[in-house]
Amino acid sequence: MSKLGNLGARLHRGEVGYDFVGNRKIWYGLSILITITAIVGLAVRGLNMGIEFQGGAVFTTPKNTSVSVSQAETYAEEASGHDAIVQKLGDGTLRIQLAGIDTDKSNQIKKVLAEDLKLDSEQINADLVGPSWGDQVADKAWQGLGIFLVLVVIYLAIAFEWRMAVAAFVALIHDITITVGIYALVGFEVTPGTVIGLLTILGYSLYDTVVVFDSLKEQTKDITKQTRWTYSDIANRSINSTLVRSINTTVVALLPVAGLLFIGGGVLGAGMLNDISLSLFVGLAAGAYSSIFIATPLVADLKEREPQMKALRKRVLAKRAQAAATGESLDAPVTDAAFDDEPEDDDATPAVVGPRNQPPSRSRGRGRPSGKRR
């Protein structure tokens, strides 16, 4: 743990780091590949919509029912004429789901199931869902998602700038597409719990992004008053300085969600836990990835298109070429002395480009009258 802490401190001070922004084409390509895979899975397999969205009935048997899942599935399909989804819960209860059936036929199906399962019909609990209610749930989910995205873009544009708002929006779409695509590929049922999980991960996926953006905004203040760092350089330093923090918060958030997914859903057989925990698990992982590999490099790409940033890049590259020709080192800690080649006013504030030493005094020798001393 101490080694991880030392690494985090060195990353924050800029002593070590990985060139995330410089290798952004690799991350863009990887993200495009994953997104295309998710879209293909969504188009080919489609989403397994729950009865809350399609309408239908859910029959729940008593505890410790002796009939197997496959046998109960056969009985349900024969009784209804529709495909059935059967889950065995942790206490031995069978949950039989029939989507798309007419609710008027539910009593007849219930009686047939009771005979096949050798149970009294009163022992089987039936929950009926009409298709109109499912349509209302879907509409409300889309409305909530749209309102959230609009508010996020407006807030980020005001708090930071429109380029960061665009980058965050792209990262959110990236996270949602991957999560929905995983649902299609895995075949998990989409329920209101899934929608809740999707809306929840949107906030989590923005958390690390906003942390990096805040650091980037602070470090690029008055960036054009120096000639050592380009905007992409400082964006890369911002990612590295918050990298360990992002990893720690993501891992801590993923551990309990993994418990819900693999223990609660897999071992105990709680269907609702599967619905919400998978969306949380995939969304949290995708959000941490997008904040580091997508959002910040995309901001750097957009900013580097500005005329001021293009001019700054030319000056920085020219200075580096001059330093390489003269053998001058540019690896020393950043101080105001590094900016002395830039003309600036006496009251100008040096650019904030990361941790640096206290600037030396420049008042020495100033204020003297011209001519000979008396």
C-alpha positions in Angstrom: 0.0 0.0 0.0 2.9 2.4 0.8 4.3 1.8 -2.7 0.9 2.7 -4.2 0.8 5.8 -2.1 4.3 6.8 -3.2 3.3 6.2 -6.8 0.3 8.4 -6.4 2.4 11.2 -4.9 4.9 11.0 -7.7 2.1 11.1 -10.3 0.6 14.1 -8.6 4.0 16.0 -8.6 4.6 15.1 -12.3 7.7 13.1 -11.6 6.4 10.1 -13.4 3.4 9.6 -15.8 2.0 7.8 -18.7 1.2 9.6 -22.0 -2.6 9.0 -22.1 -3.2 12.0 -24.4 -0.4 11.1 -26.8 -1.7 7.6 -27.3 -5.3 8.8 -27.6 -5.7 7.2 -31.1 -5.2 3.8 -29.5 -7.9 4.5 -26.9 -10.3 5.9 -29.6 -9.8 2.9 -31.7 -10.4 0.5 -28.8 -13.5 2.4 -27.7 -14.9 2.4 -31.3 -14.3 -1.4 -31.5 -16.1 -2.0 -28.2 -18.9 0.3 -29.1 -19.4 -1.4 -32.5 -19.5 -4.8 -30.9 -22.1 -3.5 -28.4 -24.2 -2.0 -31.3 -24.0 -5.2 -33.3 -25.0 -7.3 -30.3 -27.9 -4.9 -29.7 -29.0 -5.1 -33.4 -28.7 -8.9 -33.7 -29.8 -10.2 -30.3 -31.9 -7.3 -29.1 -32.9 -6.6 -25.5 -34.7 -9.1 -23.4 -37.4 -6.8 -22.2 -39.1 -7.8 -19.0 -42.9 -8.0 -18.5 -42.9 -4.5 -17.0 -42.3 -3.3 -20.6 -44.2 -5.9 -22.5 -47.0 -6.9 -20.2 -47.7 -10.4 -19.0 -47.8 -12.4 -15.8 -45.4 -13.6 -13.1 -46.3 -16.8 -11.2 -44.5 -17.6 -7.9 -44.6 -21.0 -6.4 -44.3 -21.9 -2.7 -40.9 -22.4 -1.1 -38.9 -25.6 -1.7 -40.9 -26.6 -4.8 -39.5 -30.0 -5.9 -40.0 -29.4 -9.6 -36.8 -28.5 -11.6 -36.4 -25.3 -13.5 -36.4 -27.0 -17.0 -39.6 -29.0 -16.1 -41.4 -25.9 -14.8 -40.4 -24.1 -18.0 -41.9 -26.9 -20.1 -45.1 -26.8 -18.1 -45.5 -23.0 -18.4 -44.9 -23.0 -22.1 -47.4 -25.8 -22.7 -50.0 -24.1 -20.5 -49.6 -20.6 -22.1 -48.3 -21.2 -25.6 -45.7 -18.6 -25.0 -42.0 -18.7 -24.1 -41.4 -18.8 -20.4 -38.5 -17.6 -18.2 -38.1 -19.6 -15.0 -35.8 -18.7 -12.1 -35.2 -20.7 -9.0 -34.6 -18.3 -6.1 -32.5 -18.9 -3.0 -35.3 -20.4 -0.9 -36.4 -22.9 -3.5 -39.2 -20.7 -4.9 -39.8 -20.8 -8.6 -40.5 -17.5 -10.4 -42.3 -18.2 -13.7 -42.5 -15.3 -16.1 -44.7 -15.2 -19.1 -44.5 -12.1 -21.3 -47.0 -11.0 -23.8 -50.0 -13.0 -22.6 -53.5 -11.7 -22.2 -54.1 -11.0 -18.5 -57.6 -12.5 -18.9 -56.1 -15.9 -19.5 -53.9 -15.8 -16.4 -56.4 -17.6 -14.2 -56.7 -20.5 -16.7 -52.9 -20.7 -17.0 -52.6 -20.6 -13.2 -54.9 -23.6 -12.8 -53.1 -25.7 -15.4 -49.7 -24.8 -13.8 -51.1 -25.9 -10.4 -52.2 -29.3 -11.8 -48.8 -29.9 -13.5 -46.8 -28.8 -10.5 -49.1 -30.8 -8.1 -50.0 -27.7 -6.1 -53.2 -26.0 -5.0 -53.9 -23.1 -7.2 -54.2 -20.8 -4.1 -50.5 -21.6 -3.4 -49.4 -19.9 -6.6 -49.1 -16.2 -6.4 -49.9 -14.3 -9.7 -48.7 -10.8 -10.5 -50.3 -9.3 -13.7 -48.8 -6.4 -15.7 -50.7 -4.7 -18.5 -48.7 -3.6 -21.6 -49.9 0.1 -21.2 -48.1 0.3 -17.9 -44.9 -1.0 -19.5 -45.2 1.7 -22.2 -45.5 4.3 -19.5 -42.4 3.0 -17.7 -40.4 3.1 -20.9 -41.5 6.6 -21.8 -40.7 7.9 -18.3 -37.2 6.3 -18.5 -36.4 8.0 -21.8 -37.7 11.3 -20.5 -35.5 11.0 -17.4 -32.5 10.1 -19.5 -33.0 13.0 -21.9 -33.6 15.6 -19.1 -30.5 14.3 -17.3 -28.2 14.7 -20.4 -29.5 18.2 -21.1 -28.9 19.3 -17.5 -25.4 17.8 -17.5 -24.4 19.5 -20.7 -25.7 22.9 -19.5 -24.0 22.6 -16.1 -20.6 21.6 -17.5 -20.8 24.3 -20.2 -21.4 26.9 -17.4 -19.0 25.5 -14.8 -16.2 24.7 -17.3 -16.7 25.3 -21.0 -18.6 23.9 -23.9 -15.7 21.7 -25.1 -15.7 19.9 -21.8 -19.5 19.6 -21.9 -19.2 18.0 -25.4 -16.5 15.6 -24.2 -18.5 14.6 -21.1 -21.6 14.0 -23.3 -19.6 11.8 -25.6 -18.3 9.8 -22.7 -21.8 9.3 -21.3 -23.1 8.1 -24.6 -20.1 5.7 -24.8 -20.9 4.3 -21.3 -24.6 3.9 -22.0 -24.0 2.2 -25.3 -21.6 -0.3 -23.9 -23.8 -1.1 -20.9 -26.9 -1.7 -23.1 -24.8 -3.7 -25.5 -23.6 -6.0 -22.7 -27.2 -6.5 -21.7 -28.0 -7.6 -25.2 -25.0 -9.9 -25.5 -25.5 -11.5 -22.1 -29.3 -11.8 -22.4 -30.1 -10.3 -19.0 -33.7 -9.2 -18.6 -34.3 -5.4 -18.8 -36.5 -4.4 -15.9 -37.2 -1.1 -14.0 -34.2 -2.1 -11.9 -32.1 -2.0 -15.0 -33.3 1.5 -15.7 -32.6 2.6 -12.2 -29.0 1.2 -12.5 -28.5 3.0 -15.8 -29.6 6.3 -14.4 -27.4 5.8 -11.4 -24.2 5.1 -13.3 -24.6 8.3 -15.3 -23.7 10.2 -12.1 -20.8 7.9 -11.3 -19.4 8.0 -14.8 -19.3 11.8 -14.5 -17.6 11.8 -11.1 -14.0 11.1 -12.3 -14.5 13.1 -15.4 -15.4 16.3 -13.4 -12.4 15.7 -11.1 -10.0 15.6 -14.0 -11.7 18.6 -15.7 -11.4 20.7 -12.5 -7.7 19.9 -12.3 -7.3 20.7 -16.0 -9.1 24.0 -15.6 -6.9 25.1 -12.7 -3.7 24.1 -14.4 -4.4 25.8 -17.7 -5.1 29.2 -16.3 -3.0 31.7 -18.3 -1.5 28.9 -20.2 -0.5 31.1 -23.2 1.9 33.1 -20.9 4.5 30.3 -20.9 6.3 28.2 -23.6 7.0 25.0 -21.9 3.8 23.1 -22.0 1.1 22.6 -24.7 -2.6 22.1 -23.7 -2.2 18.4 -24.4 0.8 18.2 -22.1 -1.1 19.7 -19.2 -4.2 17.6 -19.9 -2.0 14.5 -19.6 -0.5 15.8 -16.3 -4.1 16.3 -15.0 -5.0 12.7 -15.8 -1.8 11.4 -14.1 -2.2 13.5 -11.1 -5.7 12.2 -10.4 -5.1 8.6 -11.7 -4.7 6.8 -8.4 -7.7 8.6 -6.9 -9.8 7.5 -9.8 -8.6 3.9 -9.5 -9.2 3.8 -5.8 -12.7 5.3 -5.9 -13.7 3.0 -8.8 -12.4 -0.2 -7.1 -14.2 0.7 -3.8 -17.4 1.3 -5.7 -17.1 -1.9 -7.8 -16.5 -4.3 -4.8 -20.0 -4.1 -3.2 -21.6 -4.1 -6.7 -19.6 -7.2 -7.5 -21.0 -8.8 -4.3 -24.5 -8.0 -5.5 -23.9 -9.4 -9.0 -21.9 -12.6 -8.3 -23.1 -13.5 -4.8 -26.6 -12.0 -4.5 -27.6 -12.8 -8.1 -25.5 -15.8 -8.9 -25.4 -17.7 -5.6 -28.7 -16.6 -4.0 -30.6 -16.4 -7.3 -32.2 -13.0 -6.6 -33.3 -11.9 -10.1 -33.8 -8.2 -9.2 -30.2 -8.0 -7.9 -29.0 -9.3 -11.3 -30.9 -6.6 -13.2 -29.6 -3.6 -11.2 -26.1 -4.9 -10.3 -25.0 -5.8 -13.9 -25.8 -2.3 -15.1 -24.0 -0.8 -12.2 -20.9 -3.0 -12.6 -20.5 -2.5 -16.3 -21.4 1.2 -16.1 -18.9 2.0 -13.3 -16.1 0.2 -15.1 -17.0 1.9 -18.4 -17.3 5.3 -16.7 -13.8 5.0 -15.1 -12.4 4.1 -18.5 -14.1 6.9 -20.4 -13.1 9.6 -18.0 -9.4 8.7 -18.4 -9.1 7.5 -22.0 -12.0 9.3 -23.8 -13.2 12.5 -22.1 -9.9 14.3 -21.3 -8.1 13.4 -24.5 -11.1 14.6 -26.5 -11.1 17.9 -24.7 -7.4 18.2 -25.6 -8.2 17.5 -29.2 -10.9 20.2 -29.3 -8.8 22.8 -27.5 -5.8 22.2 -29.8 -7.9 23.4 -32.7 -8.1 26.9 -31.3 -5.8 29.5 -32.9 -4.3 30.4 -29.5 -3.5 26.8 -28.7 -2.0 26.3 -32.2 0.2 29.3 -31.7 1.2 28.0 -28.3 2.1 24.6 -29.7 4.4 26.2 -32.3 6.2 28.2 -29.7 6.6 25.2 -27.4 7.9 23.0 -30.2 10.3 25.7 -31.3 11.6 26.1 -27.8 12.1 22.4 -27.5 13.9 22.2 -30.8 16.2 25.1 -29.6 16.8 23.3 -26.3 17.7 20.1 -28.1 20.1 21.9 -30.4 21.9 23.6 -27.5 21.7 20.7 -25.1 19.5 22.5 -22.6 17.4 20.3 -20.3 13.7 20.9 -20.1 13.2 18.3 -17.3 13.8 20.6 -14.4 11.0 21.5 -12.0 8.6 24.1 -13.4 9.4 27.6 -12.1 8.9 31.1 -13.2 12.4 31.2 -14.5 11.3 28.8 -17.2 9.0 31.6 -18.5 11.6 34.4 -18.6 11.9 34.2 -22.4 8.3 35.4 -22.7 7.6 39.1 -22.6 5.1 39.9 -19.9 3.9 42.8 -17.8 5.2 43.4 -14.3 1.8 42.5 -12.8 1.1 39.5 -15.0 0.3 36.2 -13.3 2.4 33.3 -14.3 0.6 30.4 -16.0 -0.5 27.6 -13.6 0.8 24.4 -15.1 1.2 22.1 -12.1 3.3 22.0 -9.0 6.2 24.4 -9.0 8.7 26.1 -6.7 8.2 29.6 -5.2 9.1 32.1 -7.9 12.2 34.2 -7.4 11.9 37.9 -6.7 12.1 40.1 -9.8 12.1 43.5 -8.1 15.9 43.7 -7.8 17.4 46.4 -9.9 14.0 47.9 -10.8 12.9 51.4 -10.1 16.4 53.0 -10.5 16.6 56.2 -12.5 18.5 56.1 -15.8 21.9 57.7 -16.1 24.9 57.8 -13.7 24.6 57.2 -10.0 25.4 60.1 -7.8 
